[in-house]
């Protein structure tokens, strides 16, 4: 980043780490290459989504030389999966174009970032995350109709790379709910080394519990149901699974 007209990734990281520490949390994951910053943090508060399945709230941050995105974040302890709630009302985007005066950038962006972090750390934010996930536990996942509109926004090459793995993990798992589908997506994110793709997948997973349910007739046979989903994905996305 150019220090003369925007905060450096080091400065962004310092502000983020300071705010999280002041709130009693810790930065749990960090990637920085001088041009981009990806950071995730977790806070002490815990809640059970299902018996024995606990999550912690937190904050995820992505920054580059044009924009800083700050979102509520959840961390699932049982499998160390993270999910980014980019759809949450507490999400904040700090855009370079909104700070035209060079002498106001440092103080203005720093203040906006601190406020954004605090917005993602409120009790209301965490309770909203918990409520979404508990509801997702009670909804049967329609993989094709839930996932396709979201993953279709990814480049075709990326969709072709990750979608078969997501579907396999979901189909192999015992949890056929939307919560199970979310965890299939975020487990792929956890195992992804590319920081940009990992962020996208964590956003994708975090958005699944919030999607409106669209019912359709379902086969009674589980394998038939899985194949129907595979065919729909293949037809709509052109990705063979």
C-alpha positions as CSV (number, residue, x, y, z in Angstrom):
1,X,0.0,0.0,0.0
2,X,1.1,3.6,-0.5
3,X,1.6,5.1,2.9
4,X,1.1,8.6,1.5
5,X,-2.6,8.2,0.8
6,X,-3.9,5.2,2.6
7,X,-3.0,3.2,5.7
8,X,-0.5,0.4,5.3
9,X,-1.4,-3.2,6.1
10,X,0.9,-3.0,9.1
11,X,-1.1,0.0,10.4
12,X,-4.4,-1.7,9.7
13,X,-3.2,-4.8,11.5
14,X,-2.1,-2.8,14.5
15,X,-5.5,-1.1,14.9
16,X,-7.3,-4.4,14.5
17,X,-5.1,-6.2,17.0
18,X,-5.4,-3.3,19.5
19,X,-9.2,-3.2,19.3
20,X,-9.6,-7.0,19.6
21,X,-7.2,-7.1,22.6
22,X,-9.2,-4.3,24.3
23,X,-12.3,-6.4,23.9
24,X,-10.7,-9.4,25.5
25,X,-10.2,-11.4,22.3
26,X,-7.3,-12.5,20.2
27,X,-6.3,-12.5,16.6
28,X,-6.5,-16.2,15.6
29,X,-5.4,-16.1,12.0
30,X,-3.4,-13.6,9.9
31,X,-2.2,-13.3,6.4
32,X,-0.3,-10.2,5.2
33,X,1.8,-9.7,2.1
34,X,2.2,-5.9,2.1
35,X,-0.7,-5.3,-0.3
36,X,-3.5,-7.3,1.3
37,X,-4.4,-8.1,4.9
38,X,-6.7,-11.0,5.9
39,X,-7.3,-11.2,9.6
40,X,-9.7,-13.2,11.8
41,X,-10.2,-12.9,15.6
42,X,-12.2,-14.7,18.2
43,X,-13.8,-13.4,21.4
44,X,-14.3,-15.2,24.7
45,X,-18.1,-15.5,24.6
46,X,-19.4,-19.1,23.8
47,X,-22.7,-20.5,22.8
48,X,-24.0,-24.0,21.9
49,X,-25.6,-24.3,18.5
50,X,-26.4,-27.9,19.1
51,X,-25.6,-30.1,22.1
52,X,-21.8,-30.2,22.4
53,X,-21.3,-28.0,19.4
54,X,-20.1,-24.6,20.6
55,X,-19.2,-21.5,18.6
56,X,-17.4,-18.3,19.5
57,X,-18.0,-14.9,17.9
58,X,-15.3,-12.7,16.4
59,X,-14.4,-10.3,13.6
60,X,-13.0,-10.9,10.2
61,X,-11.1,-8.1,8.3
62,X,-9.9,-7.8,4.7
63,X,-7.9,-4.8,3.7
64,X,-6.2,-3.6,0.5
65,X,-5.4,-0.2,-1.1
66,X,-9.0,0.5,-2.0
67,X,-11.2,-0.9,0.7
68,X,-11.4,-2.4,4.2
69,X,-14.2,-4.9,4.8
70,X,-15.1,-5.8,8.4
71,X,-17.6,-8.6,9.1
72,X,-18.9,-10.6,12.1
73,X,-17.1,-13.9,12.3
74,X,-17.9,-17.2,14.0
75,X,-15.5,-20.0,15.0
76,X,-16.8,-23.5,15.5
77,X,-14.7,-25.2,18.1
78,X,-15.5,-28.8,17.3
79,X,-13.8,-28.7,13.9
80,X,-12.0,-25.3,13.9
81,X,-14.1,-24.0,11.0
82,X,-14.6,-20.3,10.5
83,X,-17.5,-18.5,8.8
84,X,-17.8,-14.9,7.7
85,X,-21.3,-13.2,8.0
86,X,-20.9,-10.7,5.2
87,X,-24.7,-10.3,5.1
88,X,-24.9,-9.1,8.7
89,X,-26.2,-5.6,9.3
90,X,-23.1,-4.9,11.4
91,X,-20.8,-5.4,8.3
92,X,-18.8,-2.3,7.4
93,X,-17.0,-1.3,4.2
94,X,-14.4,1.5,4.5
95,X,-13.8,2.8,1.0
96,X,-10.8,4.9,0.0
97,X,-13.0,7.1,-2.2
98,X,-14.9,8.3,0.9
99,X,-11.7,10.0,2.3
100,X,-10.7,12.5,-0.4
101,X,-8.6,14.7,1.9
102,X,-5.1,13.2,2.4
103,X,-4.6,14.9,5.8
104,X,-7.8,13.3,7.2
105,X,-7.1,9.7,6.0
106,X,-5.1,8.4,8.9
107,X,-7.4,9.7,11.7
108,X,-10.6,9.1,9.7
109,X,-9.9,5.5,8.5
110,X,-8.5,4.6,12.0
111,X,-11.7,5.8,13.6
112,X,-14.0,4.1,11.1
113,X,-12.1,0.9,11.5
114,X,-12.3,0.9,15.3
115,X,-16.0,1.6,15.1
116,X,-16.5,-1.2,12.6
117,X,-14.7,-3.7,14.8
118,X,-16.8,-2.8,17.8
119,X,-20.0,-3.1,15.8
120,X,-19.1,-6.7,15.0
121,X,-18.4,-7.5,18.6
122,X,-21.7,-6.6,20.2
123,X,-23.9,-9.0,22.1
124,X,-26.6,-8.5,19.5
125,X,-24.3,-9.5,16.7
126,X,-23.3,-12.7,18.4
127,X,-26.9,-13.6,19.3
128,X,-27.8,-13.1,15.7
129,X,-25.1,-15.5,14.6
130,X,-26.3,-18.1,17.1
131,X,-29.9,-17.7,16.1
132,X,-29.2,-18.2,12.4
133,X,-27.1,-21.3,13.0
134,X,-29.7,-22.9,15.3
135,X,-32.4,-22.3,12.7
136,X,-30.1,-23.8,10.1
137,X,-29.8,-26.9,12.2
138,X,-33.6,-27.4,11.8
139,X,-33.7,-26.8,8.0
140,X,-33.0,-29.6,5.5
141,X,-30.3,-28.5,3.1
142,X,-31.3,-28.3,-0.6
143,X,-27.7,-28.2,-1.8
144,X,-28.4,-27.3,-5.4
145,X,-30.9,-24.5,-4.7
146,X,-29.1,-23.2,-1.7
147,X,-25.5,-23.3,-3.0
148,X,-25.8,-22.7,-6.7
149,X,-26.9,-19.0,-6.7
150,X,-24.1,-18.2,-4.3
151,X,-21.3,-20.2,-5.9
152,X,-22.3,-19.1,-9.4
153,X,-20.9,-15.7,-8.6
154,X,-17.4,-17.2,-8.4
155,X,-15.3,-17.6,-11.5
156,X,-16.1,-20.9,-13.3
157,X,-12.5,-22.2,-12.8
158,X,-12.9,-21.7,-9.0
159,X,-16.3,-23.2,-8.9
160,X,-15.0,-26.3,-10.8
161,X,-12.2,-26.6,-8.3
162,X,-14.1,-26.4,-5.0
163,X,-17.7,-27.5,-5.7
164,X,-17.0,-31.3,-6.1
165,X,-15.2,-31.3,-2.8
166,X,-18.0,-29.4,-1.0
167,X,-20.6,-31.8,-2.4
168,X,-18.6,-34.8,-1.4
169,X,-18.0,-33.6,2.1
170,X,-21.7,-32.7,2.5
171,X,-22.9,-36.0,1.1
172,X,-20.4,-38.0,3.2
173,X,-21.5,-36.3,6.4
174,X,-24.4,-37.3,8.7
175,X,-25.8,-33.8,9.0
176,X,-28.2,-33.1,6.1
177,X,-29.2,-29.7,7.5
178,X,-28.2,-26.3,6.3
179,X,-25.9,-26.1,9.2
180,X,-24.2,-29.3,7.9
181,X,-23.9,-27.7,4.4
182,X,-22.4,-24.6,5.9
183,X,-19.8,-26.7,7.7
184,X,-19.0,-28.6,4.5
185,X,-18.2,-25.3,2.8
186,X,-16.2,-23.9,5.7
187,X,-14.2,-27.2,6.1
188,X,-13.1,-26.7,2.5
189,X,-12.2,-23.1,3.3
190,X,-10.2,-24.3,6.3
191,X,-8.1,-26.6,4.1
192,X,-7.5,-23.9,1.4
193,X,-4.1,-22.2,1.3
194,X,-5.1,-19.4,-1.1
195,X,-6.1,-16.5,1.2
196,X,-8.5,-14.9,-1.3
197,X,-10.3,-18.2,-2.0
198,X,-10.5,-19.1,1.7
199,X,-12.1,-15.7,2.4
200,X,-14.7,-16.3,-0.4
201,X,-15.5,-19.7,0.9
202,X,-15.9,-18.5,4.5
203,X,-18.3,-15.8,3.2
204,X,-20.2,-18.4,1.2
205,X,-20.5,-20.7,4.2
206,X,-21.5,-17.9,6.5
207,X,-24.3,-16.9,4.2
208,X,-26.0,-20.3,4.0
209,X,-27.9,-20.1,7.3
210,X,-29.4,-16.7,6.2
211,X,-30.8,-17.8,2.9
212,X,-34.6,-18.1,2.4
213,X,-35.7,-21.6,2.2
214,X,-37.0,-22.7,-1.2
215,X,-38.8,-26.0,-1.0
216,X,-39.1,-28.4,-3.8
217,X,-40.2,-32.1,-4.1
218,X,-37.5,-34.4,-2.9
219,X,-36.8,-38.1,-3.7
220,X,-37.4,-40.5,-0.9
221,X,-34.1,-42.3,-1.7
222,X,-31.0,-40.5,-0.3
223,X,-28.8,-41.5,-3.3
224,X,-31.5,-40.3,-5.7
225,X,-31.7,-37.0,-3.9
226,X,-27.9,-36.6,-4.1
227,X,-27.9,-37.4,-7.8
228,X,-30.7,-34.8,-8.4
229,X,-28.6,-32.2,-6.8
230,X,-25.5,-33.2,-8.8
231,X,-27.4,-33.0,-12.1
232,X,-28.8,-29.6,-11.3
233,X,-25.3,-28.3,-10.4
234,X,-23.9,-29.8,-13.6
235,X,-26.6,-28.2,-15.8
236,X,-26.6,-24.8,-14.2
237,X,-22.9,-24.3,-13.6
238,X,-21.4,-26.6,-16.2
239,X,-19.4,-28.2,-13.4
240,X,-19.2,-32.0,-13.5
241,X,-19.5,-33.6,-10.1
